Amino acid sequence: MISAVEIEQRRTSDQLRAFVKEVRERVESCPEELRRAQGGEGRYREFINEVWPLSQFAHLLYPPETLFLPVLGNQGYDVEVFDGEGEPLDKIEIAKPHDGQANAENNRLLKERGFGHIRVCDFGSQLDALKPWIASTAENKALKDYSDCTLVLVASTDPPFDEELPNLEQQCVEFAYRLKQMAYRAKRAFLAVPSLDKCFEI
């Protein structure tokens, strides 16, 4: 099982991606560990909702030499950020909005029959199912004080086909504009869309 010690290490964005890849390979090679990860047991919840997304967007917002330290707990942010010299640079609050009930049902099916729900969406509309959850999370985050943090909302969509990329990107641009209408008390705020390898300022 993944430990707090493994997670709470300073890593560059490249090292974060290598760490996530190593953990995924380790987990996928052990059925019991895969079951724990799918159920969000132990530290897998933080790994899936914070460390993995961080590895997907960190390179988009900071220089390559930047160091990221995931911090477990309820301190009002998820990551401490340091420059290449080790000096404090920023803090990051990460939110990965999703339908918790649907995910729990999907995990139950995975455990029982080995596969979950099959998701179908219109051409380039992978973001649609997440929009209500992201908007609700954004509203809640706008009520809190993240004035010393960068706030990142992660839209974890299914990977699009190449032909869908323009549609999905246009959807993200329009949705980011909608999210931008909320007043966030943060140093800066972004909608990160890993499937596009892009962040949209909100």
C-alpha positions in Angstrom: 0.0 0.0 0.0 1.2 3.5 -0.7 2.5 5.4 2.3 2.5 9.0 3.5 6.3 9.0 3.4 6.2 8.1 -0.3 3.8 10.8 -1.1 5.3 13.6 1.0 8.5 14.1 -1.0 9.8 17.1 -3.0 9.7 16.3 -6.7 10.0 18.1 -9.9 7.1 17.8 -12.4 9.1 15.1 -14.3 9.8 13.2 -11.1 6.1 13.4 -10.2 5.1 11.8 -13.5 7.7 9.1 -13.0 6.5 8.5 -9.4 2.9 8.2 -10.6 3.8 5.8 -13.3 5.8 3.7 -10.9 2.9 3.5 -8.4 0.4 2.7 -11.1 2.6 -0.2 -12.5 3.0 -1.5 -8.9 -0.7 -1.3 -8.2 -1.8 -2.8 -11.5 0.5 -5.8 -11.0 -1.3 -6.8 -7.7 -5.0 -7.6 -7.8 -5.5 -6.9 -4.1 -3.6 -3.6 -4.2 -5.7 -2.6 -7.3 -8.9 -3.3 -5.4 -7.6 -1.1 -2.5 -6.7 1.7 -4.9 -10.1 1.5 -6.7 -11.8 1.8 -3.3 -9.7 4.8 -2.3 -8.4 2.9 0.8 -5.5 4.3 2.9 -3.6 7.0 1.1 -4.9 6.1 -2.3 -7.6 8.7 -2.1 -5.1 11.6 -1.8 -2.9 9.9 -4.4 -5.7 9.8 -6.9 -7.3 13.1 -6.2 -4.2 15.2 -5.5 -0.9 13.7 -6.5 -1.9 12.2 -9.8 -3.6 15.4 -11.0 -0.7 17.5 -9.8 1.6 15.3 -12.0 -0.6 16.1 -15.0 -0.7 19.9 -14.7 2.3 21.0 -12.7 4.5 21.4 -15.9 1.9 23.7 -17.4 2.0 26.3 -14.6 5.6 26.2 -13.3 9.2 26.0 -14.6 10.8 22.6 -15.0 13.1 23.0 -11.9 10.2 23.8 -9.6 9.8 21.4 -6.7 6.4 20.2 -5.4 5.7 18.8 -1.9 2.3 17.2 -1.5 1.1 17.8 2.1 -1.4 15.4 3.6 -4.0 16.7 6.1 -6.5 19.5 6.4 -4.3 22.6 6.3 -6.2 24.5 3.6 -3.9 23.6 0.7 -2.6 20.4 -0.8 0.9 21.2 -2.1 3.8 23.4 -1.1 5.8 24.7 -4.1 9.5 25.6 -4.0 11.8 27.2 -6.6 14.9 25.4 -7.9 16.9 26.8 -4.9 14.4 25.3 -2.4 12.9 28.7 -1.5 9.1 28.8 -0.9 7.3 29.9 -4.1 3.6 29.1 -3.8 0.9 26.7 -2.4 -1.6 24.8 -4.5 -5.2 23.8 -3.5 -6.4 21.0 -5.8 -10.0 20.0 -6.3 -11.0 17.1 -8.6 -14.8 17.4 -8.8 -16.7 14.2 -9.6 -20.0 12.3 -9.0 -19.1 10.5 -5.8 -22.2 8.3 -5.9 -21.6 7.2 -9.5 -17.9 6.5 -8.7 -18.9 4.3 -5.7 -21.3 2.4 -7.9 -18.7 2.0 -10.6 -16.2 0.7 -8.0 -18.8 -1.8 -6.7 -19.3 -3.1 -10.2 -15.5 -3.3 -10.8 -15.2 -5.4 -7.6 -18.2 -7.7 -8.5 -17.8 -8.3 -12.2 -14.4 -6.9 -13.2 -15.6 -3.9 -15.2 -17.7 -0.8 -14.4 -20.2 1.3 -16.4 -19.6 2.0 -20.0 -19.7 5.8 -20.6 -21.1 7.2 -23.8 -21.1 10.9 -24.8 -21.7 13.0 -27.8 -18.9 14.0 -30.1 -16.4 16.2 -28.1 -18.7 16.6 -25.1 -16.7 14.7 -22.5 -16.9 17.7 -20.2 -20.7 17.8 -19.9 -21.1 15.2 -17.2 -18.5 17.0 -15.0 -19.8 20.6 -15.5 -22.4 20.5 -12.6 -19.8 19.1 -10.2 -17.1 21.5 -11.2 -19.5 24.5 -11.0 -20.7 23.5 -7.6 -17.1 23.0 -6.3 -16.1 26.4 -7.8 -19.0 28.1 -6.0 -17.8 26.5 -2.7 -14.2 27.4 -3.3 -15.2 31.0 -4.1 -16.5 31.3 -0.5 -13.1 30.4 1.0 -9.9 32.3 1.4 -7.1 30.9 -0.8 -5.3 34.2 -1.0 -1.9 32.6 -0.5 -2.6 29.7 -3.0 -3.0 28.8 -6.6 -6.4 27.2 -6.9 -6.7 24.4 -9.5 -10.0 22.7 -10.5 -9.2 19.5 -12.4 -11.6 18.3 -15.1 -10.8 14.6 -15.4 -12.4 13.7 -18.7 -12.1 10.6 -20.8 -9.4 11.0 -23.5 -10.9 12.4 -26.7 -10.2 11.2 -30.2 -8.1 13.6 -32.3 -11.1 14.6 -34.2 -12.8 15.7 -31.0 -10.0 17.9 -29.7 -11.3 21.2 -31.2 -14.8 20.6 -29.9 -13.6 19.7 -26.4 -11.2 22.6 -26.2 -14.0 25.0 -27.3 -16.2 23.6 -24.6 -13.4 24.2 -22.0 -12.9 27.8 -23.2 -16.6 28.5 -22.8 -16.9 26.8 -19.5 -13.7 28.5 -18.1 -15.3 31.8 -19.0 -18.4 30.9 -17.0 -16.2 29.8 -14.0 -14.3 33.1 -14.3 -17.5 35.0 -13.3 -17.0 33.8 -9.8 -14.7 35.9 -7.6 -12.0 33.6 -6.1 -9.9 34.8 -3.2 -6.8 33.1 -4.6 -3.5 34.2 -6.1 -4.7 32.7 -9.4 -7.2 30.0 -10.4 -7.3 27.5 -13.2 -9.4 24.8 -14.8 -6.9 22.0 -15.6 -7.9 19.5 -18.3 -5.3 16.7 -18.4 -6.8 15.0 -21.5 -6.0 18.2 -23.4 -2.7 18.8 -21.5 -4.0 22.4 -20.9 -4.9 24.8 -18.1 -7.5 27.5 -18.6 -7.3 30.6 -16.3 -10.6 31.2 -14.5 
